[in-house]
Amino acid sequence: MDYKLQIFGVKSHLEMQSLDDRSTHEVDDNLGRDARHSVNAVDQQQAFSVSLPDGGRGRGVFKSIKTVVLSKKFNLLIPFGPLAILVQKTTGQNGWVFILGLLGIMPLAERLGYTTEQLAFYSGPTVGGLLNATFGNATELIISIYALRTGKIRVVQLSLLGSLLSNLLFVLGCAFFFGGIVRKEQVFSKPTAVVNSGLLLMAVMGLQFPAFLHSTHTEVHLGMSELALSRFSSCVMLPAYIAYIVFQLKNLNDLEESQNGDNLDDDDYEEAPEISKWESVIWLAIMAAAISILSEYLVDAIEGASLAWGVPVAFITVILLPIGGNTAAVTTSVMFAMKNKLDVSLGVAIGSSTQISMFLIPFLVVIGWIFERPVDLNFQLFETATLVMTVLFVAFLMQEGTANYFKGLMLLFSYLIVSASYFVHEDPSS
C-alpha cells in the first residue's frame, strides 16, 4: 500500500503544460477573454458544481455519480447491501443476510479505496501516504469497531486474523501466480520486503506470548497477566508502526527530490484525478457510512449463519468475512503484477498485513482498554499457530527478492490448507 503512493507524486503536470501551450499563442487582443474562459472551464470541473445554476449543478452531480458508482460493472453488486437489510427485516434468515451483505460490502470497500486514492492526488505524497495508511483497511476497522461496541471481542480477533491470512496467502499468491504467467520471473525490492517481514515477525511475537502464557497456565495473576501484557505490547507496537510510516514517507520524499530534475515522460506519471477534492471527501464519507451500516447486519448474522449452515463460526469469520474487504486488494495486486510492477502488489498485500498486525490490532486493544473492554492479544493457540507458520512461510519465500508462478501456487495451496483447517476447527469460545 505504501508503494502505491509513488503513483501520486506528480499531479499538476498536465495543467502546467496546458497553460504553457496557451502562452505560446498570445498573438491578438482576444487572449484575455480566451484565457478567462479556459480558467473558468477548469474551475467548473473542480468545484463540484457549487456555483453553477440548477441545470449545471445537476449535470455535475450526475457526472460524479457516473464516475464513482456507474463506471464499473463490479458496482452492480451494491444493491445486494440494501437487499440484505430487507431480508433481515422481513424474514430474519441470517444465512441469506450474511451472503447478501458480503456481496454488497465488496464494491463499497473497493470504492472506498478508490475515493481515498482520488483524494491523495490533491494532498501531495506525504499527506497522501498518511491517507492511504489510514484508510487502507478502513472496512476491517469499521467491522471491528462495531463488533467491539457490541461486545463481540472474538469476532474482532478472528476477523482481523482472517484478513491477515487472506492478504499474506491468497492476495499475494494471486499476484505471484498471475504475474508469473505473464513473465517467467519477476523482481521486487528485497530491502523493503525484509523490513515488512521483520514487522510481521514482531507482530507475531506480540501475539504469541499472551497465547503461550494462557496455554501454559504460568500467569502471575490468573486472568490478568495476559491482558496486562497485551496492553503493554500494544503500546509498544503502535509507536513502532508510526516510526515505520515516518521512515517510509521520508524515503518517499527523498526519492521525489532526487527525481526533480528527471524527465517524467512515462505514461505511469500522466495519471490525473477523475473527481474533484470535495467530491472525494463527500464520497469517502458516503462509502464509510454505507459500510458502517451494512457491517452491523453482517456481524449480527455470523452466528445465525453458522447455525443455519452447520459451519463453525471460526470458518465464517476467518475465511468468508475477509472476502468483503480484500476483493479490491486481489484485483489491484493482480493488475500491477501483470504489468510487472510487483512492488506495488507487495505494497497492497504485505503492506496491508503490516498495517493490520502492527496498527489495527494494537489500536483496538487500546480502544478496548479505554472503554473497559477486555480485548487482548491472546488469539488462542490454534489461531496463533496458523499465523506464525504463515508469516514464516511468506518471509521464507520473499528472501530471494524474486517471484514466479510456482511460488504463487504454493501460497494458494497453503491458503486452501488453512481454510480446510478452520472448516474442521471449533472455536472454544463460541
C-alpha positions as CSV (number, residue, x, y, z in Angstrom):
1,M,0.0,0.0,0.0
2,D,2.9,2.3,0.7
3,Y,4.2,1.6,-2.8
4,K,1.1,2.9,-4.4
5,L,1.9,6.4,-3.1
6,Q,4.7,6.8,-5.7
7,I,2.0,7.0,-8.4
8,F,0.6,10.1,-6.8
9,G,3.9,12.0,-6.8
10,V,3.2,14.2,-9.9
11,K,-0.2,15.7,-10.3
12,S,-0.2,19.1,-11.9
13,H,2.0,18.3,-14.9
14,L,-0.9,18.4,-17.4
15,E,-2.3,21.7,-16.0
16,M,1.1,23.4,-16.3
17,Q,1.6,22.0,-19.8
18,S,-1.8,23.3,-21.0
19,L,-1.1,26.8,-19.6
20,D,2.3,26.8,-21.3
21,D,0.6,25.9,-24.6
22,R,-1.8,28.8,-24.3
23,S,1.0,31.2,-23.5
24,T,2.8,30.4,-26.8
25,H,-0.3,31.5,-28.8
26,E,-0.6,35.1,-27.4
27,V,-1.0,36.8,-30.8
28,D,-4.1,39.0,-30.5
29,D,-6.2,41.1,-28.2
30,N,-8.7,38.3,-27.6
31,L,-6.2,36.4,-25.4
32,G,-7.6,37.8,-22.2
33,R,-11.1,36.6,-23.0
34,D,-9.9,33.2,-24.1
35,A,-7.7,32.7,-21.0
36,R,-10.5,33.7,-18.7
37,H,-12.9,31.3,-20.5
38,S,-10.3,28.4,-20.1
39,V,-9.7,29.0,-16.4
40,N,-13.5,29.2,-15.8
41,A,-13.9,25.8,-17.5
42,V,-11.3,24.2,-15.2
43,D,-13.0,25.8,-12.2
44,Q,-16.3,24.4,-13.2
45,Q,-14.9,20.9,-13.3
46,Q,-13.1,21.1,-9.9
47,A,-15.7,22.9,-7.8
48,F,-18.3,20.1,-7.6
49,S,-20.8,22.4,-9.3
50,V,-21.3,24.6,-6.2
51,S,-21.5,27.9,-8.1
52,L,-23.4,26.6,-11.1
53,P,-27.1,27.1,-11.8
54,D,-29.5,24.3,-11.1
55,G,-29.1,22.6,-14.5
56,G,-25.3,22.8,-14.3
57,R,-25.3,21.5,-10.7
58,G,-27.4,18.6,-11.8
59,R,-25.1,17.7,-14.6
60,G,-22.1,17.9,-12.2
61,V,-23.8,15.6,-9.7
62,F,-24.7,13.1,-12.4
63,K,-21.2,13.1,-13.7
64,S,-19.8,12.4,-10.2
65,I,-22.3,9.6,-9.7
66,K,-21.5,8.2,-13.1
67,T,-17.7,8.3,-12.4
68,V,-17.8,6.8,-8.9
69,V,-20.8,4.4,-9.0
70,L,-21.7,3.6,-12.6
71,S,-18.3,3.3,-14.1
72,K,-17.6,-0.3,-13.2
73,K,-19.7,-3.4,-13.6
74,F,-18.5,-4.6,-10.2
75,N,-20.7,-2.0,-8.6
76,L,-23.7,-3.9,-9.8
77,L,-23.3,-5.8,-6.5
78,I,-24.1,-2.7,-4.5
79,P,-27.9,-3.3,-4.4
80,F,-27.3,-6.6,-2.6
81,G,-26.5,-4.5,0.5
82,P,-30.0,-3.0,0.9
83,L,-31.4,-6.3,-0.1
84,A,-29.6,-7.9,2.9
85,I,-31.2,-5.4,5.2
86,L,-34.6,-6.1,3.7
87,V,-34.2,-9.8,4.1
88,Q,-33.2,-9.4,7.7
89,K,-36.1,-7.1,8.5
90,T,-38.7,-9.4,6.8
91,T,-37.5,-13.0,7.2
92,G,-34.6,-13.0,9.7
93,Q,-32.8,-15.7,7.7
94,N,-29.2,-15.0,8.8
95,G,-27.7,-17.3,6.2
96,W,-29.1,-15.2,3.3
97,V,-28.4,-11.9,5.2
98,F,-24.7,-12.8,5.5
99,I,-24.3,-13.8,1.8
100,L,-26.1,-10.8,0.5
101,G,-24.4,-8.4,2.9
102,L,-21.0,-9.9,2.0
103,L,-21.8,-9.3,-1.7
104,G,-23.0,-5.8,-1.0
105,I,-20.0,-4.7,1.0
106,M,-17.4,-5.8,-1.5
107,P,-17.9,-3.0,-4.1
108,L,-18.3,-0.5,-1.2
109,A,-14.9,-1.4,0.1
110,E,-13.4,-1.1,-3.4
111,R,-15.0,2.3,-3.9
112,L,-13.7,3.4,-0.5
113,G,-10.2,2.7,-1.7
114,Y,-10.9,4.5,-4.9
115,T,-12.0,7.7,-3.3
116,T,-9.0,7.6,-0.9
117,E,-6.7,7.4,-3.9
118,Q,-8.5,10.3,-5.6
119,L,-8.2,12.4,-2.5
120,A,-4.5,11.6,-2.3
121,F,-4.0,13.3,-5.7
122,Y,-4.7,16.7,-4.1
123,S,-2.8,16.0,-0.9
124,G,0.8,15.6,-2.0
125,P,2.9,12.4,-1.4
126,T,3.3,12.9,2.3
127,V,-0.3,13.5,3.2
128,G,-1.4,11.1,0.5
129,G,0.7,8.5,2.2
130,L,-1.0,9.1,5.5
131,L,-4.4,8.9,3.9
132,N,-3.6,5.5,2.3
133,A,-2.1,4.3,5.6
134,T,-5.2,5.4,7.5
135,F,-7.9,4.2,5.1
136,G,-6.1,1.2,3.7
137,N,-8.0,-1.2,5.9
138,A,-11.0,1.0,6.7
139,T,-13.5,-1.8,6.1
140,E,-11.8,-4.1,8.6
141,L,-11.6,-1.3,11.1
142,I,-15.3,-0.4,10.7
143,I,-16.4,-4.0,11.1
144,S,-14.1,-4.5,14.1
145,I,-15.3,-1.3,15.9
146,Y,-18.9,-2.4,15.6
147,A,-18.1,-5.9,16.9
148,L,-16.2,-4.3,19.7
149,R,-19.1,-2.0,20.6
150,T,-21.5,-4.9,20.8
151,G,-19.1,-6.9,23.0
152,K,-18.2,-9.5,20.3
153,I,-14.5,-9.5,21.1
154,R,-13.9,-12.9,19.5
155,V,-15.3,-11.6,16.2
156,V,-12.8,-8.7,16.3
157,Q,-9.9,-11.1,16.8
158,L,-10.9,-13.7,14.2
159,S,-11.9,-11.2,11.5
160,L,-8.5,-9.4,11.7
161,L,-6.7,-12.7,11.8
162,G,-8.6,-13.7,8.7
163,S,-7.6,-10.5,6.9
164,L,-4.0,-11.2,7.7
165,L,-4.1,-14.8,6.4
166,S,-6.0,-13.7,3.3
167,N,-3.6,-10.9,2.4
168,L,-0.5,-13.0,3.0
169,L,-1.5,-16.2,1.3
170,F,-4.4,-15.5,-1.1
171,V,-3.8,-11.9,-2.3
172,L,0.0,-12.3,-2.5
173,G,-0.4,-15.8,-4.0
174,C,-2.7,-14.5,-6.8
175,A,-0.2,-11.7,-7.6
176,F,2.7,-14.1,-7.8
177,F,0.8,-16.6,-9.9
178,F,-0.8,-14.3,-12.5
179,G,2.3,-12.2,-12.7
180,G,4.4,-15.3,-13.2
181,I,2.2,-16.5,-16.0
182,V,2.8,-13.2,-17.9
183,R,6.6,-13.1,-17.1
184,K,8.7,-16.1,-16.2
185,E,10.4,-14.4,-13.2
186,Q,9.8,-11.0,-11.5
187,V,11.9,-9.0,-9.2
188,F,10.8,-6.8,-6.3
189,S,12.6,-4.6,-3.7
190,K,14.3,-7.1,-1.4
191,P,15.2,-4.5,1.4
192,T,11.6,-3.3,1.6
193,A,10.3,-6.8,1.8
194,V,12.8,-7.6,4.5
195,V,11.6,-4.6,6.6
196,N,7.9,-5.7,6.2
197,S,8.8,-9.3,7.1
198,G,10.6,-8.0,10.2
199,L,7.5,-6.0,11.3
200,L,5.2,-9.0,10.7
201,L,7.5,-11.2,12.8
202,M,7.5,-8.5,15.5
203,A,3.7,-8.6,15.5
204,V,3.7,-12.3,15.7
205,M,5.9,-12.1,18.7
206,G,3.4,-9.8,20.4
207,L,0.6,-12.2,19.7
208,Q,2.2,-15.5,20.6
209,F,3.4,-14.6,24.1
210,P,-0.1,-13.9,25.6
211,A,-1.3,-17.1,23.9
212,F,1.5,-19.2,25.3
213,L,1.1,-17.6,28.7
214,H,-2.5,-18.5,28.8
215,S,-2.0,-22.1,27.4
216,T,0.8,-23.0,29.8
217,H,-1.1,-21.5,32.9
218,T,2.0,-19.7,34.0
219,E,0.4,-16.3,34.7
220,V,1.5,-14.5,37.9
221,H,-2.1,-13.2,38.2
222,L,-4.6,-15.6,36.7
223,G,-6.7,-13.9,34.1
224,M,-5.0,-10.6,34.5
225,S,-1.4,-11.1,33.4
226,E,-2.1,-11.8,29.7
227,L,-4.4,-8.8,29.5
228,A,-1.7,-6.5,31.0
229,L,0.9,-8.0,28.7
230,S,-1.3,-7.4,25.7
231,R,-1.9,-3.8,26.6
232,F,1.8,-3.2,27.2
233,S,2.8,-4.9,23.9
234,S,0.1,-2.8,22.0
235,C,1.6,0.4,23.5
236,V,5.0,-0.7,22.1
237,M,3.7,-1.9,18.7
238,L,1.8,1.4,17.9
239,P,4.9,3.7,18.1
240,A,6.9,1.1,16.1
241,Y,4.3,1.3,13.3
242,I,4.3,5.1,13.4
243,A,8.1,5.1,13.2
244,Y,7.7,2.8,10.2
245,I,5.3,5.2,8.5
246,V,7.6,8.2,9.1
247,F,10.5,6.1,7.7
248,Q,8.6,5.3,4.6
249,L,7.4,8.8,4.0
250,K,10.9,10.2,4.4
251,N,12.2,7.8,1.9
252,L,9.4,8.8,-0.5
253,N,10.3,12.5,-0.1
254,D,14.0,11.7,-0.7
255,L,13.0,9.8,-3.9
256,E,10.9,12.7,-5.1
257,E,13.7,15.2,-4.5
258,S,16.1,13.0,-6.4
259,Q,13.7,12.9,-9.4
260,N,13.0,16.7,-9.6
261,G,15.5,17.1,-12.5
262,D,14.4,14.0,-14.3
263,N,12.2,14.0,-17.4
264,L,9.0,12.2,-16.5
265,D,7.7,11.1,-19.8
266,D,6.4,7.7,-18.7
267,D,2.7,7.2,-19.1
268,D,2.5,6.0,-15.4
269,Y,3.1,9.6,-14.3
270,E,0.4,11.0,-16.5
271,E,-2.4,10.0,-14.3
272,A,-4.9,12.7,-13.2
273,P,-7.7,12.7,-10.7
274,E,-11.1,11.8,-12.1
275,I,-13.2,13.7,-9.4
276,S,-12.6,16.9,-7.5
277,K,-11.2,17.2,-4.0
278,W,-14.6,17.9,-2.4
279,E,-16.2,15.2,-4.4
280,S,-13.6,12.8,-3.0
281,V,-14.3,13.9,0.6
282,I,-18.1,13.6,0.2
283,W,-17.9,10.2,-1.5
284,L,-15.4,9.0,1.1
285,A,-17.9,9.9,3.9
286,I,-20.8,8.2,2.0
287,M,-18.9,4.9,1.4
288,A,-17.7,4.8,5.0
289,A,-21.3,5.4,6.3
290,A,-22.7,2.7,4.0
291,I,-20.0,0.2,5.1
292,S,-20.7,1.1,8.7
293,I,-24.5,0.4,8.3
294,L,-24.0,-2.8,6.4
295,S,-21.3,-4.1,8.8
296,E,-23.9,-4.2,11.6
297,Y,-26.1,-6.6,9.8
298,L,-23.1,-8.6,8.6
299,V,-21.6,-9.1,12.1
300,D,-25.0,-9.8,13.7
301,A,-25.7,-12.6,11.1
302,I,-22.5,-14.6,11.7
303,E,-23.8,-16.8,14.5
304,G,-27.1,-17.3,12.8
305,A,-25.4,-18.3,9.5
306,S,-23.2,-20.7,11.4
307,L,-26.2,-22.5,12.8
308,A,-28.1,-22.4,9.5
309,W,-25.2,-23.9,7.5
310,G,-23.8,-26.1,10.2
311,V,-20.4,-24.5,9.7
312,P,-18.1,-23.4,12.5
313,V,-18.1,-19.7,13.4
314,A,-14.3,-19.6,13.1
315,F,-14.6,-20.6,9.4
316,I,-17.1,-17.9,8.6
317,T,-15.2,-15.2,10.5
318,V,-11.7,-16.1,9.4
319,I,-12.2,-17.3,5.8
320,L,-15.5,-15.9,4.5
321,L,-15.8,-12.5,6.2
322,P,-12.4,-11.1,4.9
323,I,-13.6,-11.6,1.3
324,G,-15.6,-8.4,1.7
325,G,-12.6,-6.2,2.4
326,N,-10.0,-8.0,0.3
327,T,-11.7,-8.3,-3.1
328,A,-10.4,-5.0,-4.3
329,A,-6.9,-5.9,-3.0
330,V,-6.9,-9.0,-5.1
331,T,-7.8,-7.2,-8.3
332,T,-5.3,-4.4,-7.7
333,S,-2.4,-6.7,-6.8
334,V,-3.0,-9.0,-9.8
335,M,-3.3,-6.0,-12.2
336,F,0.0,-4.5,-11.1
337,A,1.7,-7.8,-11.0
338,M,0.7,-8.5,-14.6
339,K,2.2,-5.1,-15.5
340,N,5.5,-6.1,-13.9
341,K,5.0,-3.7,-11.0
342,L,5.4,-6.3,-8.3
343,D,6.5,-3.8,-5.7
344,V,3.0,-2.2,-5.8
345,S,1.4,-5.6,-5.4
346,L,3.6,-6.3,-2.4
347,G,2.5,-2.9,-1.0
348,V,-1.1,-4.0,-1.3
349,A,-0.7,-7.4,0.2
350,I,2.3,-7.2,2.6
351,G,1.7,-3.5,3.4
352,S,-1.9,-4.2,4.4
353,S,-0.9,-7.1,6.5
354,T,1.7,-5.0,8.3
355,Q,-0.9,-2.3,9.0
356,I,-3.4,-4.8,10.4
357,S,-0.9,-6.6,12.6
358,M,1.1,-3.5,13.8
359,F,-1.6,-0.9,13.9
360,L,-5.2,-2.1,13.8
361,I,-4.9,-5.0,16.3
362,P,-2.9,-2.9,18.9
363,F,-5.2,0.1,18.3
364,L,-8.3,-2.0,19.1
365,V,-6.7,-3.3,22.2
366,V,-6.1,0.2,23.4
367,I,-9.6,1.3,22.4
368,G,-11.0,-1.6,24.4
369,W,-8.8,-0.6,27.3
370,I,-10.3,2.9,27.2
371,F,-13.9,1.7,27.1
372,E,-13.2,-1.1,29.6
373,R,-13.5,-4.0,27.1
374,P,-11.1,-6.9,27.8
375,V,-9.6,-7.0,24.3
376,D,-6.2,-8.8,24.4
377,L,-3.6,-10.3,22.1
378,N,-4.4,-13.9,23.1
379,F,-5.9,-15.2,19.8
380,Q,-5.8,-18.8,21.3
381,L,-3.2,-21.4,20.5
382,F,-4.6,-22.8,17.2
383,E,-5.1,-19.4,15.6
384,T,-1.7,-18.1,16.8
385,A,0.0,-21.2,15.3
386,T,-1.6,-20.7,11.9
387,L,-0.4,-17.1,11.9
388,V,3.1,-17.9,13.0
389,M,3.5,-20.6,10.3
390,T,2.0,-18.3,7.6
391,V,4.4,-15.4,8.4
392,L,7.4,-17.6,8.5
393,F,6.4,-19.2,5.2
394,V,5.9,-15.9,3.4
395,A,9.1,-14.5,4.8
396,F,11.0,-17.5,3.6
397,L,9.5,-17.2,0.0
398,M,10.4,-13.5,-0.2
399,Q,14.0,-13.7,1.0
400,E,15.4,-14.0,-2.6
401,G,13.6,-10.9,-3.9
402,T,12.1,-12.8,-6.8
403,A,8.7,-14.2,-7.7
404,N,7.2,-16.7,-10.1
405,Y,4.0,-18.6,-10.7
406,F,5.1,-21.7,-8.7
407,K,5.6,-19.5,-5.6
408,G,2.2,-18.2,-6.2
409,L,0.8,-21.7,-6.4
410,M,2.5,-22.7,-3.1
411,L,0.8,-19.7,-1.4
412,L,-2.6,-20.5,-2.8
413,F,-2.4,-24.2,-1.9
414,S,-1.3,-23.2,1.6
415,Y,-4.4,-21.0,1.9
416,L,-6.5,-24.0,0.9
417,I,-5.0,-26.0,3.7
418,V,-5.6,-23.2,6.2
419,S,-9.2,-22.8,5.1
420,A,-9.8,-26.6,5.5
421,S,-8.3,-26.5,9.0
422,Y,-10.8,-23.8,10.1
423,F,-13.6,-25.7,8.5
424,V,-13.0,-28.5,11.0
425,H,-12.0,-26.3,13.9
426,E,-14.5,-25.4,16.6
427,D,-13.5,-22.3,18.5
428,P,-13.8,-23.0,22.2
429,S,-15.2,-19.5,23.0
430,S,-18.1,-19.9,20.5
